[in-house]
Each structure stands twice: as structure tokens, then as C-alpha cells.
Amino acid sequence: MGKISDENLGFILSVLAAAGFSSKAVLVKLCYQYGTDPMTVLALRMALAVPVVAGVLFFNLARRKWTLNLTLRQWLWVPPLAACGYYLSPLFDFFGLQYIDATLSRLILFLYPTLVVLANAALARRPPRPRIWLALAIGYSGLGLMMSPNLGGPQTDFWRGCAFAFGAALSFASYLVGVEKVFKAVNVLLFTSLVLIFSCLAVLFHFSLTRPLAPSLAAVPAPVVFYVAIMSLFSTVLPIYALSAGIARLGASRAALIGLFGPIMTFTLSFFLLGESLNLVQSVGMVLIILGVSRVKG
């Protein structure tokens, strides 16, 4: 059996990342059924994730597989990327899931590759090609169809949820654009570990400003701890490392486009576990979003 190519490995890792990320919204909604608030779920997620991430970091440093030989400029990139990628983005996402279904939230977040393409075009001072604009039109018209049942009234909570979800997509797109530049000059998994640790500390600090940290987390219901533990490992640590490695091999735009089955998996899980459903118009909207994103190739 021949050695797997870097491109094929990048594809596999990106698909695994999409599968892990797809279950996150459903797990969050399951936690909310026990009356747990978004900040508590996010803080517990990070509290369970940070020991795993720190263990990975120190293990590789001790074995001398990684070295902390970052330049000052690379160190300065860590806090802002941590803020965009794994602090603000999940914060917006978790708050948005209070108001909208898991499938809609996932589909709005799924639009982040379009934002990556637009940001890269703006940075290069080169307008996207006509086919990119067509793909964007298809994707965002699909989003309009997904929202169509709520277009007839004020629906304040609904639009608040959509705004939070789009904020999560925008934050994550900013992370991908920035991190692609850094990954060209630094060990991918080392840098990802540092970003994750900074993100975890930021979330826990934020949580501690609003309530006592340890007593609040200790009072979380057992089922919520179970769901968050699954989320921390299979929807946070593993897919984040997989996505980072995929970006290094394929680039941000291509890696972001591979998880096209992600929204379908989220819908399937939300249908069976949460009882969520889509009408015919919304189903067409979901297909258009996936089609539009699949056609955005930079």
C-alpha cells in the first residue's frame, strides 16, 4: 500500500473536522434542555478541553518533537487569533443557539468559506471572479429561503440568534484568514495548541468575572457534564487539530469547503435528537447553501 499523499491526508483530516464540528450545535441544544446557560456550557467545554490541549503541548515539547521557537511577531499573533477563532466565534455561536434551531445555526456558520474568499480577495485587492459572485448569490439566496418562515414579523429573538450565528461565522473566517499566513512559517499543531490554550483561559476568565468559577461549574447537572465532555473531545479538540493540519496541507479556502456534508449531518442529528424539521422551502434553501459554498473555490 502506497504512502498517502499530503493532499489526500488533508482531505481526510478536513472531513473528520467537519464531522466533529457538525455535532456541536446539537450537543449544545441538548445541554440547554437542562436549563444551563450558554456561558456555563462554553466555560465547562473549555475547562475540560484545556488539560487535553496542554497535555498534547507538553508531551511534544518534552519529546522535543516541538520547540517554542516562535518569533516575537508570531507570538503577537496568538492572542488575536485565539480571540477570533475559539473565544468569540463559539461565544457568539452558543448565544445564538438559544434563539434558533441547530440546523439554521450550522448553515449560517457554514457560510464562513464565502467570507474567507471575500476577505482574501479584499486583502489581495483583486475582486472575485464572476462565478464566485454567482456562487455567493446561490448560497445567500438559500439562506433567505431558510429564514423564510420568519420573514413576516419582527421575530426579535430569531433575528438576534441569526446575528449571533453570523458573528460566529465572521469571527471564524477572520481566524482562518490570519492563521493561514502564520502556518506558512510555524509548526501547525504547536501554534494551534497555543491558540487553544489562550482561548480556554480567555473563556474561563470571562466566566469568572460573572460568577464564582469552581462552584458554578461543580453545580452543573450530570447529563450536561456528559454532553459537554463529548463536545470537548469529539467536537472541539480532535476536529480543531484535524482542521489545522488540513489547512496546512490544502490552504484555508479548500479545507473550509470540504466539509460539505456537515450541515446535512447536523440536520440528521437534530431531527432524531431534538425533533427539529425543515419544510420544503427550507430544504431547498439548505441545498442552495451547500451548492453555493461548494462553488466558492477562491
C-alpha positions in Angstrom: 0.0 0.0 0.0 1.5 3.3 -1.1 2.1 6.2 1.2 -0.9 8.6 1.4 -0.2 12.0 -0.2 -0.3 15.2 1.7 -3.4 16.3 -0.3 -5.3 13.2 0.4 -4.4 13.4 4.1 -5.5 17.0 4.2 -8.9 15.9 2.7 -9.4 13.1 5.3 -8.5 15.4 8.2 -10.8 18.2 6.9 -13.7 15.7 6.6 -13.1 14.4 10.2 -13.0 18.0 11.4 -16.4 18.7 9.7 -17.9 15.6 11.2 -16.8 16.7 14.7 -17.9 20.3 14.3 -21.3 19.2 12.9 -22.4 17.6 16.2 -21.5 20.6 18.4 -24.7 22.6 17.9 -26.9 19.6 18.7 -24.9 18.9 21.9 -25.3 22.5 23.0 -29.0 22.4 22.4 -29.2 19.2 24.5 -27.4 21.0 27.3 -29.9 23.8 27.1 -32.7 21.4 27.8 -31.4 21.2 31.4 -31.6 25.0 31.9 -27.9 25.5 31.6 -26.9 29.0 30.2 -24.5 29.4 27.2 -21.6 30.8 29.2 -21.6 27.9 31.6 -21.6 25.4 28.8 -18.8 27.2 27.0 -16.7 27.5 30.2 -17.2 23.9 31.0 -16.3 22.9 27.5 -13.0 24.8 27.7 -12.3 23.7 31.2 -12.4 20.1 30.0 -10.5 20.8 26.8 -7.6 22.7 28.2 -6.0 19.8 30.1 -6.0 17.7 26.9 -4.5 20.5 24.9 -1.9 21.3 27.5 -1.1 17.6 27.7 -0.6 17.4 23.9 1.6 20.5 24.0 3.9 19.5 26.9 4.2 15.9 25.7 5.5 17.1 22.3 7.8 19.7 23.9 9.2 17.1 26.3 9.8 14.6 23.5 11.4 17.5 21.5 9.0 17.0 18.6 8.0 20.6 19.0 10.1 23.6 20.1 8.9 27.0 21.2 11.0 28.9 18.7 8.3 31.4 17.6 9.4 34.8 16.7 8.0 37.9 18.6 5.8 38.6 15.6 4.4 35.0 15.7 3.8 35.3 19.5 1.9 38.5 18.9 -0.4 36.7 16.5 -1.5 34.2 19.2 -3.9 36.4 21.3 -5.9 38.0 18.4 -6.2 34.6 16.6 -7.3 33.0 19.9 -9.9 35.7 20.3 -11.3 35.3 16.8 -11.1 31.5 16.4 -12.1 29.9 19.7 -13.3 32.6 22.0 -15.5 35.0 20.1 -16.7 32.5 17.5 -18.0 29.9 19.9 -19.3 32.6 22.3 -21.5 34.0 19.5 -22.5 30.6 18.4 -23.6 29.4 21.8 -25.6 32.5 22.5 -27.2 32.3 19.1 -28.3 28.7 19.7 -30.6 30.0 22.5 -32.8 31.5 19.8 -32.6 29.4 16.6 -32.5 25.8 15.6 -29.3 23.9 15.4 -29.6 23.3 11.7 -30.1 27.0 10.8 -27.2 28.0 13.1 -24.9 25.4 11.5 -25.9 26.6 8.0 -25.2 30.2 8.8 -21.8 29.3 10.3 -21.3 27.1 7.2 -21.1 30.2 5.1 -17.7 31.1 6.6 -15.8 29.9 3.5 -17.6 32.7 1.5 -16.3 35.2 4.0 -12.8 33.7 3.7 -12.9 34.1 0.0 -14.1 37.7 0.2 -11.5 38.6 2.8 -8.7 37.1 0.8 -9.9 38.9 -2.3 -10.0 42.2 -0.4 -6.5 41.7 1.0 -5.2 40.9 -2.5 -7.1 43.9 -3.8 -8.5 41.7 -6.5 -12.3 41.4 -7.0 -13.7 37.9 -7.0 -14.4 36.4 -10.4 -18.0 36.4 -11.8 -18.5 32.7 -11.0 -17.7 33.5 -7.3 -20.3 36.2 -7.2 -22.8 33.7 -8.7 -21.9 31.1 -6.1 -22.3 33.7 -3.4 -25.7 34.7 -4.8 -26.8 31.0 -4.8 -25.6 30.5 -1.2 -27.1 33.6 0.3 -30.4 33.1 -1.6 -30.5 29.7 0.1 -30.1 31.4 3.4 -33.0 33.6 2.6 -35.2 30.6 2.0 -34.0 29.0 5.2 -35.2 32.1 7.0 -38.4 32.5 5.0 -40.8 31.3 7.7 -39.7 34.2 9.9 -39.7 37.0 7.4 -43.3 38.0 8.0 -42.9 39.5 11.5 -40.5 41.2 13.9 -39.3 37.9 15.5 -36.7 39.7 17.7 -35.3 36.6 19.2 -35.0 34.9 15.8 -33.0 37.7 14.3 -30.9 38.0 17.4 -30.0 34.3 17.0 -29.2 34.8 13.3 -27.0 37.8 14.1 -25.1 35.9 16.7 -24.6 33.0 14.3 -23.3 35.3 11.5 -21.0 36.9 14.1 -19.6 33.4 14.8 -19.1 32.8 11.1 -17.3 36.2 10.6 -15.0 35.6 13.6 -14.1 32.1 12.4 -13.4 33.4 8.9 -11.1 36.0 10.4 -9.2 33.3 12.3 -8.8 31.2 9.1 -7.5 34.2 7.1 -5.0 35.1 9.7 -3.9 31.6 10.6 -3.1 30.6 7.0 -0.4 33.3 6.9 1.1 32.2 10.2 1.0 28.4 9.3 3.4 29.0 6.5 6.2 29.7 9.0 5.5 27.7 12.1 4.6 24.2 13.3 0.8 23.9 12.7 -0.2 21.8 15.7 2.1 23.7 18.1 0.6 27.0 17.1 -2.9 25.6 17.3 -2.2 24.3 20.8 -1.1 27.8 21.9 -4.1 29.4 20.4 -6.4 26.9 22.1 -4.8 27.4 25.5 -5.1 31.2 25.2 -8.8 30.8 24.1 -9.6 28.5 27.0 -8.0 30.9 29.5 -9.9 33.8 27.9 -13.3 32.0 28.2 -12.6 30.9 31.8 -11.6 34.5 32.8 -14.7 35.8 31.2 -16.8 33.3 33.1 -15.1 34.1 36.4 -16.0 37.8 36.0 -19.7 36.9 36.1 -19.8 34.2 38.8 -17.6 32.1 41.1 -15.7 29.7 38.7 -15.3 26.4 40.6 -18.6 26.4 42.5 -20.6 27.3 39.4 -19.0 24.6 37.2 -19.4 22.0 40.0 -23.1 22.6 40.2 -23.7 21.7 36.5 -26.1 18.7 36.1 -24.5 15.4 35.4 -26.1 14.9 31.9 -24.8 18.3 30.9 -21.3 17.3 32.0 -21.6 14.2 29.9 -22.7 16.1 26.8 -20.0 18.7 27.3 -17.3 16.0 27.8 -18.3 14.6 24.4 -18.3 18.1 22.9 -14.9 18.9 24.4 -13.1 15.9 22.9 -15.0 15.0 19.7 -16.4 18.4 18.7 -13.5 20.6 19.9 -10.0 19.2 20.4 -9.9 16.5 17.8 -11.6 18.4 14.9 -9.6 21.6 15.7 -6.3 19.7 15.4 -7.6 18.0 12.3 -8.7 21.2 10.7 -5.4 22.9 11.4 -3.5 20.0 9.8 -5.9 20.1 6.9 -5.4 23.9 6.4 -1.6 23.4 6.4 -1.9 20.8 3.5 -4.7 22.3 1.5 -4.9 26.0 2.4 -7.8 27.7 4.2 -10.2 28.1 1.3 -10.0 24.4 0.2 -10.0 23.0 3.7 -13.1 25.1 4.5 -15.0 23.7 1.5 -14.5 20.0 2.1 -17.0 19.6 4.9 -20.0 20.0 2.6 -21.8 17.1 4.3 -21.6 18.9 7.7 -25.0 20.7 7.6 -26.7 17.5 6.5 -25.2 15.6 9.4 -26.3 18.4 11.8 -29.8 18.3 10.4 -29.9 14.5 10.7 -28.8 14.6 14.4 -31.1 17.5 15.2 -34.0 15.7 13.6 -33.5 12.5 15.7 -32.3 14.0 18.9 -34.1 17.4 19.0 -37.2 16.8 16.9 -36.2 19.7 14.5 -37.5 19.7 11.0 -37.5 21.7 7.7 -40.3 22.5 5.4 -39.9 22.1 1.6 -38.8 25.7 1.1 -36.2 25.4 3.8 -34.9 22.1 2.4 -34.4 23.8 -0.9 -32.6 26.6 0.9 -30.2 24.1 2.6 -29.4 22.6 -0.8 -28.7 26.0 -2.3 -26.4 27.0 0.6 -24.4 23.8 0.2 -24.3 24.2 -3.6 -23.2 27.9 -3.3 -20.5 27.1 -0.8 -19.3 24.2 -2.9 -18.8 26.5 -5.9 -16.7 29.1 -4.0 -13.2 27.9 -4.7 -11.2 31.2 -4.4 
